[in-house]
Amino acid sequence: MGAAWLSYHSGLVFKDRIVVVYILLIGYLYVVVMFAAASGSIAKAIVWILLLGVLPSWLIVWLKRRGQIVRARKMAEAENHPPADDEPR
């Protein structure tokens, strides 16, 4: 319901769910930067941006990119080795 609901009710049609992930990531990073700006000192702001901004964002991007690489590899293998009629599927 999440991505389909968002794309339907916002008037935007997303063909790929990764667009929604990037939009949410941008919003999350904005909130982290505003939180860090209100923290009071530059040292605290840098720590907050690293711990709440950079590390989780890197993890999300790495996981999404890893999934894309695995899917592309599986598609390439399927193109190079189509199943024969006598092989079980």
N, C-alpha and C positions, 0 to 999 in steps of 0.2 A: 504494500500500500504506500510505502514511503516515497520513492522516486516518482512513481506514476501519479500519486496524489499531488505532489509538488508540481510536476510538469503540467497536469491538467488544470489545477486551480490557479496557477500563476499566469496562465495564458501562453507559456512557453512550452514548446515540444522539444524534448531532448531525446535524440536517437541513441545516445550512449550515456549510461549511468555515471561514467567517469566525470562528465561535466558537472553533475550535481556534487560529486565528491570534491572537486576543485573549488566550486563556489562555497561550500561549507568550510573548506580549509582556509580560504581567504577570509571569511567571516571570523573564524576561530583565531587566526593570526592577528586580525584587527583587535579583537577583544584582549588578547595577550599583550599586545603593544600598549593598549590603553591602561591595562592593569599595571604593567611595568612602569609606565610614565607616572602613575599615581603612587608608586611605592616609596618615594621620598629621596632615594639616593641613586646615583648612577651605578654603583656596584650592585645594589639590590636589583635594579632594573636589568642589568646584564644577566644576572643569575636567573631571574624570572623568565627572561626571553629564551635563554638556553634550555632551562628545564621544562618550561611549559610551551615553548614555541618551536624551537629547532628540533629537539629530540622527537617529540610526537609527530611532527610534520614529516621529518625524515623517515620515520617508521611507516607512516601511511603511504607516502610516495614509493618507498622501497617495496612494500607489500603489493601495491597496485601494479607497479612496473614488473615485479616478479611474475605476477599472474599473467600479464600481457606476454611476457617472454615465453612462458610455458605454453600458453594457447597458440602462439605463433609457431613454436617448435612442433607441437602436435599437428597443426594444420599442414606444415611443411612435410612431416613424415607421412601424413595421410595422402598428400598429393604424390609423393615419390613412391609409395607402396600401397596401391589400392588393393583391397581384399579380393582374392580369387573366388570363383564360384564354389569350389570345393572346401574352402576354409570356413570354419565356424565364425560367426560374427558376434 
